[in-house]
Amino acid sequence: MTPTTAPTVTLTHGAEMPRLGLGTWPMDDSAAEATVAAAIELGYRLVDTAENYGNERGVGRGLKASGVPREELFVTTKFNKRWHGVELAAEAYERSLDLLGLDYLDLLLIHWPNPAHDRYVQAWQGLARLLERGRLRAVGTSNFKPTHLERVIAETGVVPDVNQIQLSPTVTRESARAYHAKHGIVTQSWSPIGGQRNEVLGAPVVVELAERHGRTPAQIVLRWHMELGLATIPKSTDPVRLRQNLDVFDFSLTAGEVAAISALDQGDAAGADSDVSGH
């Protein structure tokens, strides 16, 4: 049976990124190695990791074990605030390459803006330089608010390909999504089905739609992300859920169904505040 693969979106700087990939937090190296290899066999082509996850080595082993050619995979990682500097960002890049066992990354993200540290513009300048030198196919941010994005764009003229933010039916981030759309930035959702204390999957509207469409509640929520034009990186180590999470491209939700799910929104305050959170 031919594995399911996610459709792609063309990023600002030309790379093609799958709209649905594998998140790897909080897997350790061993779990990451096994899960990444299994996910790629199922058809996943985007794998997301980070310095702070402590599993880049395991992710790299899983990529290699999959046997899929490197050029068919899209690999993302992120770096912490200690690398917020022009040259420091390049050091972070090389460090991640070494751990992953790769020659290049597809996408590198500043993990959090850490505005109190006030070095994220310099970090962005470092990413822009790596992009200009052809070391990266795409550059991006994670957990940046429109105010943070406005500053990096104004000071460098380089627009992020992606901003990866916490986004689910209870934290819909409408204002951030509107800003991204205006500037051609792809919104990529982390914790897309609501995280560990998740009430989304048990919400009556989600359960009802799952029954109506003959799908799991998680598939309904992931399809909601697709209908909104988002990219997303659900995490699972369970082979059945891995397959189910990728199997959301052969049905659709109506505009009314999307709106009913979006009505679960509890506002930005329900999510992490990147003016005070970060590492």
C-alpha positions in Angstrom: 0.0 0.0 0.0 1.4 3.4 -1.0 1.9 5.5 2.2 -0.1 8.7 2.6 1.9 11.9 2.3 0.8 15.4 3.2 0.4 18.1 0.6 3.0 20.9 0.6 2.9 24.6 0.8 5.4 26.9 -1.0 7.3 29.1 1.5 8.4 32.7 0.9 12.0 31.7 0.0 10.9 28.9 -2.3 11.0 25.7 -0.3 8.2 23.2 -0.4 7.1 22.2 3.2 4.7 19.5 4.0 1.6 20.9 5.8 1.5 18.1 8.3 4.6 16.6 10.0 5.8 14.8 13.1 6.4 16.7 16.4 8.9 15.1 18.7 8.5 16.8 22.1 8.9 15.2 24.7 10.5 12.1 23.2 14.0 11.1 24.3 16.6 9.9 21.8 15.5 6.3 21.9 11.8 7.1 21.4 12.6 9.7 18.7 14.8 7.3 16.7 12.1 4.6 16.7 9.1 7.0 16.1 10.8 9.0 13.4 11.7 5.9 11.4 8.2 4.5 11.8 6.5 7.8 10.9 8.6 8.2 7.7 7.6 4.6 6.7 4.0 5.6 7.1 4.5 8.6 4.8 5.6 11.5 7.0 8.1 13.7 5.3 8.4 16.6 7.8 10.1 16.0 11.2 10.3 18.8 13.8 12.8 18.8 16.7 14.6 21.4 18.8 17.8 21.9 20.9 15.6 22.1 24.0 14.0 18.7 23.3 17.3 17.0 23.8 16.5 14.5 21.1 18.3 15.8 18.0 20.7 12.8 18.0 17.8 10.3 18.1 15.9 12.2 15.4 18.9 12.0 13.2 19.3 8.3 13.7 15.6 7.8 12.9 16.0 9.8 9.7 19.0 7.7 8.7 17.2 4.4 9.6 14.2 5.3 7.4 16.2 4.8 4.3 14.3 7.6 2.6 16.6 9.9 0.6 17.5 13.1 2.4 16.2 15.4 -0.3 12.7 13.9 0.2 12.6 14.9 3.8 12.0 18.3 5.5 13.8 18.7 8.8 13.2 21.5 11.2 15.0 22.4 14.5 15.1 25.4 16.8 17.7 27.0 19.1 17.6 28.6 22.5 18.3 32.1 23.6 22.0 31.5 24.4 22.5 31.5 20.6 20.8 34.8 20.1 23.5 36.6 18.1 24.6 36.8 14.5 27.6 34.4 14.8 26.0 32.5 17.7 23.1 31.5 15.4 25.6 30.0 13.0 27.1 28.1 15.9 23.7 26.8 16.9 23.2 25.6 13.3 26.4 23.7 13.2 25.8 22.2 16.6 22.4 20.9 15.4 23.8 19.5 12.2 26.4 17.6 14.2 23.8 16.1 16.5 21.4 15.3 13.7 24.2 13.9 11.5 23.0 16.0 8.5 24.8 18.2 6.0 22.0 20.8 5.9 18.7 21.8 7.5 15.5 22.7 5.7 14.2 25.1 8.3 15.8 26.6 11.4 13.7 28.5 13.9 14.4 30.9 16.8 12.6 28.9 19.5 11.4 31.9 21.6 11.8 35.6 21.2 12.9 36.2 24.8 12.3 40.0 24.6 13.8 40.6 28.0 17.0 39.2 26.6 16.6 41.5 23.6 18.8 39.6 21.2 16.3 38.1 18.9 16.9 40.6 16.1 20.6 39.7 16.1 19.6 36.0 16.0 17.4 36.8 13.0 20.3 38.5 11.3 22.3 35.3 11.8 19.5 33.2 10.2 19.2 35.7 7.3 23.0 35.3 6.7 22.7 31.5 6.7 19.9 31.7 4.2 21.8 34.1 1.9 24.8 31.7 1.9 22.6 28.8 0.9 23.0 26.9 4.1 19.3 26.8 4.8 16.2 26.4 2.5 14.0 28.4 4.9 14.2 30.5 8.0 11.6 31.1 10.7 10.5 31.9 14.2 8.6 30.2 16.9 6.3 31.8 19.5 6.8 35.3 18.0 4.0 37.7 18.4 3.2 40.2 15.6 5.1 42.9 17.5 8.2 40.7 17.5 7.8 39.9 13.8 7.2 43.5 12.9 10.6 44.4 14.5 12.7 41.7 12.7 11.1 42.5 9.4 11.6 46.2 9.8 15.2 45.9 10.9 16.4 43.2 8.4 14.0 43.3 5.5 13.8 39.5 5.7 10.4 37.9 6.2 10.1 34.6 8.0 9.0 31.6 6.0 7.2 30.2 9.1 6.1 31.2 12.5 5.4 28.2 14.7 3.0 29.0 17.5 0.7 27.3 20.0 -2.6 27.0 18.2 -5.6 24.8 18.7 -9.4 25.2 18.8 -9.1 26.7 22.3 -6.3 29.0 21.3 -7.1 30.0 17.7 -4.7 33.0 17.5 -6.8 35.0 15.0 -4.8 38.2 15.2 -1.5 36.3 14.7 -2.9 34.4 11.8 -4.2 37.5 10.1 -0.7 39.1 10.5 1.0 36.1 9.0 -1.4 36.0 6.1 -0.8 39.6 5.3 3.0 39.1 5.2 3.1 35.7 3.5 4.3 33.8 6.6 3.0 30.2 7.0 1.4 29.6 10.4 2.5 26.2 11.8 0.6 25.0 14.9 2.3 23.3 17.8 0.2 21.5 20.4 -2.5 21.4 17.7 -5.0 19.2 19.4 -4.7 20.9 22.8 -1.9 19.4 24.8 -1.9 17.0 27.7 -4.7 18.7 29.7 -6.7 18.5 26.6 -10.5 19.2 26.7 -10.7 19.7 23.0 -11.1 16.0 22.1 -14.0 15.6 24.5 -15.8 18.8 23.4 -19.3 17.9 22.3 -18.9 19.6 18.9 -15.7 17.7 18.2 -17.2 14.4 19.3 -20.4 15.0 17.3 -18.4 15.8 14.1 -16.2 12.8 14.6 -19.3 10.6 14.7 -20.8 12.4 11.7 -17.7 12.0 9.5 -16.7 8.5 10.8 -13.3 9.9 12.1 -11.5 10.2 15.4 -11.8 13.5 17.4 -8.1 14.1 16.7 -8.6 13.7 13.0 -11.4 16.2 13.1 -9.2 18.8 14.9 -6.3 18.2 12.5 -8.6 18.6 9.6 -9.8 21.9 11.2 -6.1 23.1 11.0 -6.0 22.1 7.3 -9.3 23.9 6.5 -7.8 27.1 8.1 -4.8 26.8 5.7 -2.4 26.1 8.5 0.5 23.7 8.8 0.9 21.5 11.9 3.1 19.0 13.7 1.1 16.6 15.9 3.1 14.4 18.2 2.5 10.7 18.9 4.6 7.6 19.5 1.7 5.3 19.0 1.7 3.6 15.5 -2.1 3.7 15.2 -2.3 7.4 16.1 0.6 8.2 13.8 -1.3 6.7 10.9 -4.5 8.3 11.9 -3.0 11.8 12.3 -1.7 11.7 8.7 -4.9 10.3 7.3 -6.8 13.6 7.2 -6.6 14.5 3.5 -9.5 12.6 2.1 -12.4 14.4 3.8 -13.3 18.0 4.5 -15.3 20.1 6.9 -17.9 22.7 6.0 -17.4 26.4 6.8 -20.1 26.0 9.4 -18.3 23.0 11.0 -15.0 24.9 11.1 -16.7 27.9 12.7 -18.3 25.6 15.3 -14.9 24.2 16.3 -13.4 27.7 16.3 -16.0 28.8 18.8 -14.2 26.8 21.4 -11.6 29.6 21.4 -10.7 30.9 24.9 -8.5 33.7 23.7 -4.7 34.2 23.6 -4.5 34.2 27.3 -5.3 30.5 27.3 -1.9 29.9 25.6 1.7 30.6 26.5 2.7 34.3 26.6 6.0 34.6 24.7 6.7 38.0 26.3 7.3 36.2 29.6 7.9 32.5 28.6 10.9 31.1 26.8 14.3 29.5 26.9 
